[in-house]
Amino acid sequence: MDNLAIHIKGASKNFAYAKRHGFLGLGKSTKRTIKAVDNISFSVNKGESLAFIGPNGAGKSTTIKMLCGILQPTHGHIEVLGLNPLEERQKLAYRIGTVFGQRSQLVFNLPLTDSLKLSADMYGLPHEEVDGRIKELVKQFELESFADQPVRKLSLGQRMRAEIANSLLHNPEIIFLDEPTIGLDVVAKRSLRLLIRQINKELGTTIFLTSHDVGDIEEVCDRTIVINHGKVILDATTEQLKQEFIKSKIVRVIPANPVETPPVINAVKGSIDEDGVITFSFDTKKHELKTYLKSILDEIEVADLTIDDTPLEDIIHDLYVAEDK
């Protein structure tokens, strides 16, 4: 167990609520229970990079809250770094970091460096080490150009880099990342993914990531757990997931000159929408992405081009179909 960062055995979380009946809800009420997490079990080794994915309402956020000690499981056993998250929450807080894409832990009206100093003080970092630690993170995450600006003036991509730097101030052993790339453009996503990967590989920090973006999973995580309706439906390497379920790429092309007839590239027929954008959807097992893009560029004069992954909802649908067979 010494090598385990996370150990969950038979964990469930139920939420009880009262439903009122009758006109305007003035009648009798009946108690109902929602099972948000349903008897899940898995372990994560120290230094692993894990994607914990599923659709909205699957139980991802509830699981993270149990792991961080915010919620108590209804049943089951949970250990994080050998600690009971609920009973030893304060002790655990000094050993983990959290980044939530839509909730900032930085102080918006303070300059970034001052906000980092405040976080360092909250974590009890020795005063003589704070300036050096912040300087190190500012350099590592390329925050120099906006380190003295108020957080509210940062772009979303800049703020997310700063959020991850902030979460690393106290050298946590695990980082929980909830939708860290949500709302970012392609360049900012790529930059953030490289940083997260670097943290995992160079520092040995355990990564626990949730995301709806298949690109995050492919580029950051070595292992993927898929959860739906509170149950684990797949636990596999990300490479296995890619080979079996991430089957297609969607390429959207804005041609330099209008195209009237849908083109056919390597036996794949494109479609043209009302704005003149051409869309190709192709099987990655049959066509290597690099080769297929070259074929498109050879056939069409391109003004712009984007590449999308198989939607996560489609992957989960395919998983269910595979289970039913």
Disulfide bonds with the S-S distance in Angstrom:
none
